[in-house]
Amino acid sequence: MLQIENKDRFGKVIADSLSKVEQTVTDAKTKTRWIRAIAKAVVEIEENVFMTWQEADKSLLIWSQKSNNIYTSNGVCQCRAFEQGSPCFHRAAARLIRLYLETEDATVQAEEIPYLKPTVQVKAERIAGIRIN
Ligand SMILES: [Zn+2]
């Protein structure tokens, strides 16, 4: 089972993905299918214990209880929906996890690089008429 430790960040990834579908998918039917795929992906990520992220090829290994097949998904998939050119939750889930992990890396890096840290506001002080800071 995948551990989503930062729910806020995962929520932001979901919101970004939904807005990307809204902005980039013009066909109404495909748009609805992607939105459903993302919603199902979120539920599966939280509940499906048979999901493993493979960092080497940035793919998600998913056992589907419905079809009893194992899918390995990144931009492509082996399921029937994908064969028919339709959105599937496997690809949606793989994308959500990839983006979630990428933003995690970005956060860690920002904390490690001193000049990317937020500037601390230091108030100028005067001691005995001499301005310090
Ligand atoms: Zn699929």
Backbone and ligand atoms as CSV (ligand in chain L), in Angstrom:
chain,resi,resn,atom,element,x,y,z
A,1,MET,N,N,0.841,-1.193,0.000
A,1,MET,CA,C,0.000,0.000,0.000
A,1,MET,C,C,0.880,1.248,0.000
A,2,LEU,N,N,0.474,2.202,-0.803
A,2,LEU,CA,C,1.261,3.430,-0.892
A,2,LEU,C,C,0.977,4.317,0.306
A,3,GLN,N,N,2.024,4.909,0.815
A,3,GLN,CA,C,1.858,5.810,1.949
A,3,GLN,C,C,1.844,7.256,1.459
A,4,ILE,N,N,0.705,7.883,1.568
A,4,ILE,CA,C,0.630,9.296,1.235
A,4,ILE,C,C,0.730,10.052,2.561
A,5,GLU,N,N,1.929,10.512,2.865
A,5,GLU,CA,C,2.127,11.131,4.174
A,5,GLU,C,C,1.633,12.569,4.216
A,6,ASN,N,N,1.845,13.267,3.119
A,6,ASN,CA,C,1.431,14.666,3.094
A,6,ASN,C,C,0.116,14.824,2.319
A,7,LYS,N,N,-0.972,14.766,3.069
A,7,LYS,CA,C,-2.309,14.811,2.448
A,7,LYS,C,C,-2.555,16.153,1.750
A,8,ASP,N,N,-2.020,17.215,2.319
A,8,ASP,CA,C,-2.197,18.544,1.720
A,8,ASP,C,C,-1.577,18.587,0.335
A,9,ARG,N,N,-0.347,18.076,0.254
A,9,ARG,CA,C,0.344,18.112,-1.030
A,9,ARG,C,C,-0.346,17.186,-2.041
A,10,PHE,N,N,-0.797,16.033,-1.556
A,10,PHE,CA,C,-1.501,15.106,-2.442
A,10,PHE,C,C,-2.805,15.759,-2.940
A,11,GLY,N,N,-3.466,16.467,-2.051
A,11,GLY,CA,C,-4.685,17.187,-2.420
A,11,GLY,C,C,-4.428,18.224,-3.495
A,12,LYS,N,N,-3.284,18.885,-3.391
A,12,LYS,CA,C,-2.925,19.900,-4.376
A,12,LYS,C,C,-2.642,19.247,-5.738
A,13,VAL,N,N,-1.969,18.093,-5.706
A,13,VAL,CA,C,-1.689,17.353,-6.949
A,13,VAL,C,C,-3.002,16.953,-7.624
A,14,ILE,N,N,-3.966,16.506,-6.826
A,14,ILE,CA,C,-5.275,16.115,-7.364
A,14,ILE,C,C,-5.963,17.334,-7.992
A,15,ALA,N,N,-5.965,18.433,-7.250
A,15,ALA,CA,C,-6.615,19.656,-7.751
A,15,ALA,C,C,-5.960,20.131,-9.050
A,16,ASP,N,N,-4.623,20.080,-9.094
A,16,ASP,CA,C,-3.898,20.486,-10.301
A,16,ASP,C,C,-4.247,19.584,-11.485
A,17,SER,N,N,-4.345,18.276,-11.220
A,17,SER,CA,C,-4.662,17.331,-12.286
A,17,SER,C,C,-6.064,17.579,-12.834
A,18,LEU,N,N,-7.005,17.836,-11.931
A,18,LEU,CA,C,-8.372,18.109,-12.375
A,18,LEU,C,C,-8.439,19.392,-13.191
A,19,SER,N,N,-7.697,20.393,-12.758
A,19,SER,CA,C,-7.749,21.651,-13.502
A,19,SER,C,C,-7.034,21.512,-14.843
A,20,LYS,N,N,-6.016,20.637,-14.897
A,20,LYS,CA,C,-5.343,20.416,-16.174
A,20,LYS,C,C,-6.305,19.746,-17.179
A,21,VAL,N,N,-7.082,18.782,-16.682
A,21,VAL,CA,C,-8.076,18.135,-17.545
A,21,VAL,C,C,-9.067,19.189,-18.038
A,22,GLU,N,N,-9.516,20.009,-17.112
A,22,GLU,CA,C,-10.478,21.063,-17.434
A,22,GLU,C,C,-9.938,21.990,-18.528
A,23,GLN,N,N,-8.659,22.304,-18.433
A,23,GLN,CA,C,-8.070,23.269,-19.371
A,23,GLN,C,C,-7.623,22.660,-20.694
A,24,THR,N,N,-7.239,21.374,-20.693
A,24,THR,CA,C,-6.610,20.823,-21.895
A,24,THR,C,C,-7.491,19.851,-22.689
A,25,VAL,N,N,-8.473,19.219,-22.028
A,25,VAL,CA,C,-9.301,18.253,-22.750
A,25,VAL,C,C,-10.537,18.967,-23.285
A,26,THR,N,N,-10.661,18.973,-24.603
A,26,THR,CA,C,-11.768,19.731,-25.195
A,26,THR,C,C,-13.032,18.892,-25.356
A,27,ASP,N,N,-12.864,17.601,-25.630
A,27,ASP,CA,C,-14.018,16.728,-25.812
A,27,ASP,C,C,-14.707,16.462,-24.465
A,28,ALA,N,N,-15.990,16.804,-24.385
A,28,ALA,CA,C,-16.715,16.723,-23.107
A,28,ALA,C,C,-16.763,15.303,-22.541
A,29,LYS,N,N,-16.943,14.331,-23.425
A,29,LYS,CA,C,-17.037,12.945,-22.983
A,29,LYS,C,C,-15.694,12.475,-22.396
A,30,THR,N,N,-14.609,12.799,-23.111
A,30,THR,CA,C,-13.268,12.418,-22.645
A,30,THR,C,C,-12.957,13.127,-21.327
A,31,LYS,N,N,-13.377,14.388,-21.241
A,31,LYS,CA,C,-13.154,15.157,-20.014
A,31,LYS,C,C,-13.814,14.473,-18.819
A,32,THR,N,N,-15.080,14.084,-18.984
A,32,THR,CA,C,-15.811,13.400,-17.907
A,32,THR,C,C,-15.109,12.093,-17.540
A,33,ARG,N,N,-14.637,11.371,-18.555
A,33,ARG,CA,C,-13.957,10.092,-18.292
A,33,ARG,C,C,-12.664,10.284,-17.506
A,34,TRP,N,N,-11.910,11.334,-17.852
A,34,TRP,CA,C,-10.671,11.593,-17.115
A,34,TRP,C,C,-10.967,12.006,-15.681
A,35,ILE,N,N,-11.992,12.809,-15.496
A,35,ILE,CA,C,-12.334,13.242,-14.136
A,35,ILE,C,C,-12.742,12.034,-13.287
A,36,ARG,N,N,-13.530,11.127,-13.900
A,36,ARG,CA,C,-13.905,9.890,-13.187
A,36,ARG,C,C,-12.674,9.032,-12.909
A,37,ALA,N,N,-11.774,8.962,-13.890
A,37,ALA,CA,C,-10.556,8.152,-13.733
A,37,ALA,C,C,-9.713,8.689,-12.572
A,38,ILE,N,N,-9.615,10.012,-12.476
A,38,ILE,CA,C,-8.834,10.622,-11.391
A,38,ILE,C,C,-9.498,10.336,-10.043
A,39,ALA,N,N,-10.823,10.477,-9.994
A,39,ALA,CA,C,-11.553,10.218,-8.748
A,39,ALA,C,C,-11.364,8.764,-8.303
A,40,LYS,N,N,-11.451,7.839,-9.254
A,40,LYS,CA,C,-11.262,6.420,-8.916
A,40,LYS,C,C,-9.815,6.158,-8.501
A,41,ALA,N,N,-8.902,6.831,-9.178
A,41,ALA,CA,C,-7.480,6.676,-8.841
A,41,ALA,C,C,-7.220,7.080,-7.394
A,42,VAL,N,N,-7.848,8.175,-6.969
A,42,VAL,CA,C,-7.653,8.658,-5.597
A,42,VAL,C,C,-8.135,7.611,-4.597
A,43,VAL,N,N,-9.314,7.031,-4.858
A,43,VAL,CA,C,-9.866,5.994,-3.972
A,43,VAL,C,C,-8.945,4.777,-3.964
A,44,GLU,N,N,-8.493,4.371,-5.150
A,44,GLU,CA,C,-7.622,3.190,-5.247
A,44,GLU,C,C,-6.289,3.407,-4.531
A,45,ILE,N,N,-5.748,4.617,-4.679
A,45,ILE,CA,C,-4.474,4.918,-4.017
A,45,ILE,C,C,-4.634,4.797,-2.501
A,46,GLU,N,N,-5.803,5.195,-2.005
A,46,GLU,CA,C,-6.035,5.135,-0.555
A,46,GLU,C,C,-6.393,3.741,-0.069
A,47,GLU,N,N,-6.999,2.918,-0.959
A,47,GLU,CA,C,-7.549,1.644,-0.470
A,47,GLU,C,C,-6.896,0.379,-1.026
A,48,ASN,N,N,-6.390,0.460,-2.254
A,48,ASN,CA,C,-5.836,-0.744,-2.874
A,48,ASN,C,C,-4.460,-1.058,-2.286
A,49,VAL,N,N,-4.365,-2.194,-1.618
A,49,VAL,CA,C,-3.096,-2.553,-0.990
A,49,VAL,C,C,-2.106,-3.121,-2.016
A,50,PHE,N,N,-2.599,-3.412,-3.208
A,50,PHE,CA,C,-1.723,-4.001,-4.215
A,50,PHE,C,C,-1.275,-2.966,-5.245
A,51,MET,N,N,-0.592,-1.965,-4.750
A,51,MET,CA,C,-0.064,-0.916,-5.602
A,51,MET,C,C,1.370,-0.647,-5.196
A,52,THR,N,N,2.240,-0.658,-6.164
A,52,THR,CA,C,3.646,-0.416,-5.864
A,52,THR,C,C,4.232,0.555,-6.869
A,53,TRP,N,N,4.908,1.569,-6.367
A,53,TRP,CA,C,5.579,2.528,-7.239
A,53,TRP,C,C,6.960,2.003,-7.583
A,54,GLN,N,N,7.297,2.015,-8.878
A,54,GLN,CA,C,8.619,1.573,-9.304
A,54,GLN,C,C,9.404,2.773,-9.804
A,55,GLU,N,N,10.329,3.206,-8.973
A,55,GLU,CA,C,11.063,4.438,-9.257
A,55,GLU,C,C,11.896,4.318,-10.540
A,56,ALA,N,N,12.445,3.134,-10.803
A,56,ALA,CA,C,13.341,2.945,-11.944
A,56,ALA,C,C,12.707,3.395,-13.257
A,57,ASP,N,N,11.493,2.964,-13.518
A,57,ASP,CA,C,10.858,3.394,-14.773
A,57,ASP,C,C,9.632,4.269,-14.516
A,58,LYS,N,N,9.549,4.789,-13.294
A,58,LYS,CA,C,8.462,5.689,-12.902
A,58,LYS,C,C,7.101,5.142,-13.310
A,59,SER,N,N,6.878,3.904,-12.916
A,59,SER,CA,C,5.586,3.308,-13.233
A,59,SER,C,C,4.927,2.783,-11.966
A,60,LEU,N,N,3.645,2.586,-12.091
A,60,LEU,CA,C,2.866,2.114,-10.954
A,60,LEU,C,C,2.375,0.708,-11.271
A,61,LEU,N,N,2.651,-0.206,-10.350
A,61,LEU,CA,C,2.210,-1.585,-10.511
A,61,LEU,C,C,0.895,-1.728,-9.750
A,62,ILE,N,N,-0.136,-2.141,-10.454
A,62,ILE,CA,C,-1.465,-2.197,-9.830
A,62,ILE,C,C,-2.098,-3.559,-10.071
A,63,TRP,N,N,-2.570,-4.177,-8.984
A,63,TRP,CA,C,-3.368,-5.373,-9.173
A,63,TRP,C,C,-4.828,-4.932,-9.169
A,64,SER,N,N,-5.504,-5.253,-10.241
A,64,SER,CA,C,-6.908,-4.891,-10.349
A,64,SER,C,C,-7.760,-6.049,-9.853
A,65,GLN,N,N,-8.524,-5.775,-8.786
A,65,GLN,CA,C,-9.386,-6.826,-8.229
A,65,GLN,C,C,-10.493,-7.176,-9.212
A,66,LYS,N,N,-10.913,-6.183,-9.972
A,66,LYS,CA,C,-12.034,-6.377,-10.892
A,66,LYS,C,C,-11.681,-7.366,-12.008
A,67,SER,N,N,-10.501,-7.168,-12.602
A,67,SER,CA,C,-10.133,-8.020,-13.735
A,67,SER,C,C,-9.169,-9.132,-13.334
A,68,ASN,N,N,-8.658,-9.050,-12.094
A,68,ASN,CA,C,-7.640,-9.973,-11.603
A,68,ASN,C,C,-6.375,-9.936,-12.461
A,69,ASN,N,N,-6.117,-8.803,-13.091
A,69,ASN,CA,C,-4.885,-8.616,-13.839
A,69,ASN,C,C,-3.966,-7.657,-13.096
A,70,ILE,N,N,-2.683,-7.746,-13.446
A,70,ILE,CA,C,-1.729,-6.781,-12.904
A,70,ILE,C,C,-1.342,-5.832,-14.022
A,71,TYR,N,N,-1.461,-4.560,-13.758
A,71,TYR,CA,C,-1.112,-3.563,-14.757
A,71,TYR,C,C,0.109,-2.788,-14.300
A,72,THR,N,N,0.983,-2.505,-15.246
A,72,THR,CA,C,2.067,-1.597,-14.919
A,72,THR,C,C,1.861,-0.371,-15.788
A,73,SER,N,N,1.692,0.740,-15.109
A,73,SER,CA,C,1.194,1.909,-15.806
A,73,SER,C,C,2.107,3.115,-15.633
A,74,ASN,N,N,2.425,3.755,-16.736
A,74,ASN,CA,C,2.932,5.127,-16.678
A,74,ASN,C,C,2.142,5.893,-17.739
A,75,GLY,N,N,2.720,6.196,-18.869
A,75,GLY,CA,C,1.924,6.851,-19.908
A,75,GLY,C,C,1.045,5.871,-20.666
A,76,VAL,N,N,1.402,4.600,-20.568
A,76,VAL,CA,C,0.629,3.566,-21.263
A,76,VAL,C,C,0.060,2.585,-20.246
A,77,CYS,N,N,-0.823,1.726,-20.709
A,77,CYS,CA,C,-1.419,0.743,-19.810
A,77,CYS,C,C,-1.760,-0.507,-20.612
A,78,GLN,N,N,-2.113,-1.586,-19.909
A,78,GLN,CA,C,-2.453,-2.833,-20.601
A,78,GLN,C,C,-3.930,-3.168,-20.464
A,79,CYS,N,N,-4.688,-2.257,-19.907
A,79,CYS,CA,C,-6.101,-2.583,-19.656
A,79,CYS,C,C,-6.959,-2.364,-20.901
A,80,ARG,N,N,-8.200,-2.801,-20.815
A,80,ARG,CA,C,-9.096,-2.699,-21.973
A,80,ARG,C,C,-9.418,-1.253,-22.322
A,81,ALA,N,N,-9.603,-0.431,-21.308
A,81,ALA,CA,C,-9.916,0.982,-21.569
A,81,ALA,C,C,-8.818,1.618,-22.416
A,82,PHE,N,N,-7.568,1.342,-22.036
A,82,PHE,CA,C,-6.450,1.928,-22.787
A,82,PHE,C,C,-6.437,1.407,-24.226
A,83,GLU,N,N,-6.686,0.116,-24.396
A,83,GLU,CA,C,-6.746,-0.479,-25.746
A,83,GLU,C,C,-7.769,0.245,-26.611
A,84,GLN,N,N,-8.846,0.669,-25.964
A,84,GLN,CA,C,-9.919,1.357,-26.703
A,84,GLN,C,C,-9.684,2.863,-26.798
A,85,GLY,N,N,-8.536,3.283,-26.317
A,85,GLY,CA,C,-8.206,4.699,-26.389
A,85,GLY,C,C,-8.918,5.558,-25.356
A,86,SER,N,N,-9.388,4.917,-24.289
A,86,SER,CA,C,-10.107,5.657,-23.249
A,86,SER,C,C,-9.218,5.909,-22.039
A,87,PRO,N,N,-9.557,6.940,-21.277
A,87,PRO,CA,C,-8.837,7.177,-20.027
A,87,PRO,C,C,-9.024,5.992,-19.080
A,88,CYS,N,N,-8.022,5.693,-18.266
A,88,CYS,CA,C,-8.187,4.656,-17.251
A,88,CYS,C,C,-7.595,5.149,-15.942
A,89,PHE,N,N,-8.118,4.614,-14.850
A,89,PHE,CA,C,-7.654,5.102,-13.548
A,89,PHE,C,C,-6.214,4.687,-13.271
A,90,HIS,N,N,-5.752,3.614,-13.946
A,90,HIS,CA,C,-4.361,3.169,-13.750
A,90,HIS,C,C,-3.387,4.273,-14.148
A,91,ARG,N,N,-3.633,4.845,-15.331
A,91,ARG,CA,C,-2.755,5.927,-15.790
A,91,ARG,C,C,-2.929,7.175,-14.927
A,92,ALA,N,N,-4.173,7.436,-14.546
A,92,ALA,CA,C,-4.426,8.599,-13.679
A,92,ALA,C,C,-3.683,8.435,-12.355
A,93,ALA,N,N,-3.743,7.222,-11.787
A,93,ALA,CA,C,-3.075,6.964,-10.502
A,93,ALA,C,C,-1.559,7.096,-10.646
A,94,ALA,N,N,-1.014,6.556,-11.741
A,94,ALA,CA,C,0.431,6.624,-11.961
A,94,ALA,C,C,0.886,8.086,-12.053
A,95,ARG,N,N,0.089,8.900,-12.729
A,95,ARG,CA,C,0.438,10.312,-12.882
A,95,ARG,C,C,0.356,11.046,-11.529
A,96,LEU,N,N,-0.698,10.762,-10.771
A,96,LEU,CA,C,-0.852,11.415,-9.461
A,96,LEU,C,C,0.333,11.089,-8.555
A,97,ILE,N,N,0.716,9.816,-8.532
A,97,ILE,CA,C,1.818,9.395,-7.669
A,97,ILE,C,C,3.133,10.016,-8.148
A,98,ARG,N,N,3.337,10.015,-9.466
A,98,ARG,CA,C,4.584,10.594,-9.991
A,98,ARG,C,C,4.684,12.082,-9.606
A,99,LEU,N,N,3.597,12.821,-9.808
A,99,LEU,CA,C,3.619,14.252,-9.488
A,99,LEU,C,C,3.775,14.480,-7.988
A,100,TYR,N,N,3.104,13.643,-7.206
A,100,TYR,CA,C,3.208,13.754,-5.748
A,100,TYR,C,C,4.665,13.563,-5.315
A,101,LEU,N,N,5.311,12.538,-5.854
A,101,LEU,CA,C,6.707,12.263,-5.479
A,101,LEU,C,C,7.644,13.344,-6.006
A,102,GLU,N,N,7.367,13.876,-7.182
A,102,GLU,CA,C,8.208,14.951,-7.727
A,102,GLU,C,C,8.133,16.208,-6.876
A,103,THR,N,N,6.933,16.556,-6.430
A,103,THR,CA,C,6.815,17.757,-5.594
A,103,THR,C,C,7.470,17.519,-4.238
A,104,GLU,N,N,7.459,16.272,-3.785
A,104,GLU,CA,C,8.136,15.935,-2.533
A,104,GLU,C,C,9.632,16.206,-2.673
A,105,ASP,N,N,10.212,15.743,-3.795
A,105,ASP,CA,C,11.638,15.978,-4.047
A,105,ASP,C,C,11.937,17.468,-4.079
A,106,ALA,N,N,11.084,18.225,-4.759
A,106,ALA,CA,C,11.293,19.664,-4.885
A,106,ALA,C,C,11.278,20.332,-3.516
A,107,THR,N,N,10.363,19.881,-2.639
A,107,THR,CA,C,10.271,20.454,-1.301
A,107,THR,C,C,11.542,20.169,-0.511
A,108,VAL,N,N,12.000,18.933,-0.580
A,108,VAL,CA,C,13.206,18.546,0.148
A,108,VAL,C,C,14.403,19.371,-0.333
A,109,GLN,N,N,14.520,19.515,-1.664
A,109,GLN,CA,C,15.643,20.269,-2.209
A,109,GLN,C,C,15.630,21.722,-1.739
A,110,ALA,N,N,14.468,22.333,-1.743
A,110,ALA,CA,C,14.367,23.728,-1.328
A,110,ALA,C,C,14.827,23.902,0.119
A,111,GLU,N,N,14.551,22.887,0.943
A,111,GLU,CA,C,14.954,22.977,2.346
A,111,GLU,C,C,16.459,22.800,2.512
A,112,GLU,N,N,17.063,22.087,1.562
A,112,GLU,CA,C,18.494,21.822,1.688
A,112,GLU,C,C,19.358,22.952,1.143
A,113,ILE,N,N,18.821,23.707,0.188
A,113,ILE,CA,C,19.608,24.777,-0.415
A,113,ILE,C,C,19.334,26.078,0.331
A,114,PRO,N,N,20.373,26.636,0.988
A,114,PRO,CA,C,20.153,27.803,1.857
A,114,PRO,C,C,19.486,28.996,1.168
A,115,TYR,N,N,19.900,29.301,-0.084
A,115,TYR,CA,C,19.336,30.485,-0.704
A,115,TYR,C,C,17.902,30.310,-1.159
A,116,LEU,N,N,17.386,29.084,-1.071
A,116,LEU,CA,C,15.982,28.884,-1.406
A,116,LEU,C,C,15.085,28.947,-0.167
A,117,LYS,N,N,15.729,29.103,0.975
A,117,LYS,CA,C,14.947,29.212,2.205
A,117,LYS,C,C,14.265,30.571,2.256
A,118,PRO,N,N,13.109,30.623,2.867
A,118,PRO,CA,C,12.448,31.920,2.976
A,118,PRO,C,C,13.293,32.898,3.781
A,119,THR,N,N,13.326,34.108,3.340
A,119,THR,CA,C,14.123,35.126,4.028
A,119,THR,C,C,13.490,35.444,5.376
A,120,VAL,N,N,14.321,35.465,6.375
A,120,VAL,CA,C,13.830,35.822,7.701
A,120,VAL,C,C,13.828,37.344,7.803
A,121,GLN,N,N,12.718,37.874,8.180
A,121,GLN,CA,C,12.630,39.331,8.308
A,121,GLN,C,C,13.336,39.774,9.593
A,122,VAL,N,N,14.362,40.547,9.396
A,122,VAL,CA,C,15.092,41.038,10.569
A,122,VAL,C,C,14.844,42.535,10.696
A,123,LYS,N,N,14.415,42.907,11.833
A,123,LYS,CA,C,14.107,44.317,12.069
A,123,LYS,C,C,15.383,45.058,12.452
A,124,ALA,N,N,15.589,46.170,11.824
A,124,ALA,CA,C,16.762,46.976,12.173
A,124,ALA,C,C,16.609,47.503,13.601
A,125,GLU,N,N,17.675,47.417,14.313
A,125,GLU,CA,C,17.616,47.905,15.695
A,125,GLU,C,C,18.664,48.966,15.915
A,126,ARG,N,N,18.396,49.762,16.852
A,126,ARG,CA,C,19.387,50.784,17.201
A,126,ARG,C,C,19.835,50.544,18.630
A,127,ILE,N,N,21.127,50.471,18.768
A,127,ILE,CA,C,21.674,50.355,20.124
A,127,ILE,C,C,22.604,51.540,20.317
A,128,ALA,N,N,22.288,52.287,21.281
A,128,ALA,CA,C,23.079,53.473,21.587
A,128,ALA,C,C,23.287,54.340,20.351
A,129,GLY,N,N,22.234,54.489,19.551
A,129,GLY,CA,C,22.275,55.378,18.398
A,129,GLY,C,C,22.944,54.774,17.181
A,130,ILE,N,N,23.438,53.521,17.301
A,130,ILE,CA,C,24.091,52.893,16.143
A,130,ILE,C,C,23.145,51.834,15.569
A,131,ARG,N,N,22.882,51.944,14.276
A,131,ARG,CA,C,21.970,51.020,13.628
A,131,ARG,C,C,22.694,49.689,13.392
A,132,ILE,N,N,22.119,48.624,13.890
A,132,ILE,CA,C,22.706,47.308,13.609
A,132,ILE,C,C,21.770,46.518,12.696
A,133,ASN,N,N,22.293,45.473,12.065
A,133,ASN,CA,C,21.599,44.674,11.045
A,133,ASN,C,C,21.485,45.465,9.763
L,1,ZN,ZN,ZN,-5.371,1.086,-17.471
